[in-house]
Amino acid sequence: MQIGAEGIDCVAVASERGGLYIHIAYCRKKCIYCDFFSAGDRIADWHGYVDALCSEFKERIKEIACPLRTVYIGGGTPSLMPEEEFLRLCDFIKPYIGDVEEFTLEVNPDDVNEHILRVWKKGGINRLSMGIQTFDDDTLRSIGRRHTSKEALEAYRLARNIFTNVSIDLMFGLPGQTIERWRNDLQTAISLHPEHISAYSLMYEEGTALTVLRDTGRLIEPSEDIVEQMFLLLIDELKRAGYDHYETSNFALPGYRSRHNSSYWLQQPYLGLGPSAHSYDGERIRKANRADLRGYIEYWTSPHSKEKGSIPFYEMERLSFGELIEEYVMTRMRMKEGIPLEDFRVRFGESAYAKLKANCNPLLERGALVSIGNNIFISEHEILISDSIIIDMLIDDFTNI
């Protein structure tokens, strides 16, 4: 590894593209494992909520200094939006965003029908992300999902008639899930041939109903050994089916990586709208909207709430130099290509580059990391312990450089 002349001590490379995330904070029923911010749709003020989203967007779009490349409507459950409010939101933002490359909508299978699919297409959506999680009905009931396996398969079939880019979400390590059930899930998913598959290990987040059930002995989580076997099976089955394992939890057919989510891992700027949504300017500033649904609508729609600008609805954090390095390493090492070393050197300078190299040398020697060309990445057979490898890469403090 050759180190060039003394570099520029800069922390960001100007980006020519950005992303927009829109959080729809309503759900019909909260899944027992979910810790994302949302409220029940029985209290939904859809008109007021869309008014607030439009107001925030118009006020804050100037924070993204580059053209938008992607839009992602997530939640919550965006597929619950009444069609007139969905179209009103899309029609409002279209003049500002132009023709984006990727416009994704998260959907639940039981909300899908041919009519609403055409409404979403009319609004500009060109990619669906469908939360299936599993094709096993017993397992679906155990995690509180609203749909059945039959409904998921029918929803996917309908979506394929209208959309040419569909991603599905799967989960493993679920209560009662066996290796054989997981193998069946993977085989069913592969038979559908979606362009993209996201597969996540179930996490027991603090405060969720799932964690309460586990802690009170009303469900038993699979052993670490079983979950590890499921992850290895996932990698093997999807790789043999032609999917590129491009990020720890994400697999894509050639040309179908998630462009929006990749922007997070590549430190590109994005604007987040809605309560609890996050934004990043691509350099040092992160902003997090308050997780307050009523307060959000009031702030952005009330004529008397004109403290906008003087008392923002978000909390702002300015990342330190060391924090930027930590974020860069943690996100880039989740990706197949890992860290492009020249990019790291240009962003963070020679001293940080030398320290990273020193931290990585023992990992390279034992085979945990691989170096090919200008990139350094985690060895495929070590991906199950990627978190500990990343910690070792950051073992020396970068804050005093």
Disulfide bonds with the S-S distance in Angstrom:
none
